[in-house]
Amino acid sequence: MAGFFKKLINKITNKAEIDWDELEADLIASDLGARLSMTIIEELQGMGRKVDADDVVATTKAHIQEILPGDAPALTPREDGLPYVILMVGVNGTGKTTSSAKLAHFLKHQGHSVVLAAADTFRAAAVEQLQVWADRLNVPLVKGNPNADPSSVCFVAHQKAIAEKADFLICDTAGRLHTRHNLMEELSKLERTMGKQDPESPNLKLIVVDATTGGNALQQAKEFNKAMELDGLVITKLDGSGKGGIAVTIQQELNISPRFVGLGEEPEQFKPFVKKDYVEEIL
């Protein structure tokens, strides 16, 4: 039984009556959001009979399954032979750089050729971290000088990926929410720069969020989505947090679907989103 649902069952089973305020607080605390939590409570209260733990879990699961999309579509190389370009965005501390490396590992493991771009140039540790991963995974890495323009790093990396006929290019971009205006400018410039060598690029824009940060993750997704229309979500730090509800809230509020989940430190613990596994094992 998954963490969140197990906790719910343990809390409710030994009580004569359900404490509706407490249940609502528990649902919101799991990052399902106030709107969905209220919908679940109202449905349970409208059953017209005594409600037990199984009712609560079944109703909650049904709503989550209705909101979450199907399994993430597979990433496949482009038919025109040009690199499939993935931009990884998000604030510092979410696991963005690590997720970029793990995505490279995942794609390489599937037999694809990958180039990494260390475009988080304002944080020296991010470039060093990605270099360590690139060496470990034996994946080519393009990096610029400290504080170099992130767009120029991505441009050079794109040139390399095209020249080497790489299947995928993954750009780890600067993780800053410094001011909304600067963020908008930086991300817009990234998109324009990638489009210079290939109008269809970038092909996939993923935001990386930390499951344990709850409402902050939703806010980050909102800000980045205003700056750059996002295609999907990478949720990290799901190992044992019981906070997987944030994927449901972001899907419901912003229609940004989960694509990958990070379940631990090792590269093998980074996996495509599978709806059934997410609901049964993570929540």
Secondary structure, DSSP 8 states (H G I E B T S, - for coil): --HHHHHHHHHHHT-SS--HHHHHHHHHHTT--HHHHHHHHHHHHTTSS---HHHHHHHHHHHHHHHS-SS-------TTSS-EEEEEE--TTSSHHHHHHHHHHHHHHTT--EEEEEE-TT-HHHHHHHHHHHHHHT--EEE-STT--HHHHHHHHHHHHHHTT-SEEEEEE----S-HHHHHHHHHHHHHHHHHH-TT---EEEEEEEGGGTHHHHHHHHHHHHHS---EEEEE--TTT--THHHHHHHHHH---EEEEE-SSSGGGEEE--HHHIIIII-
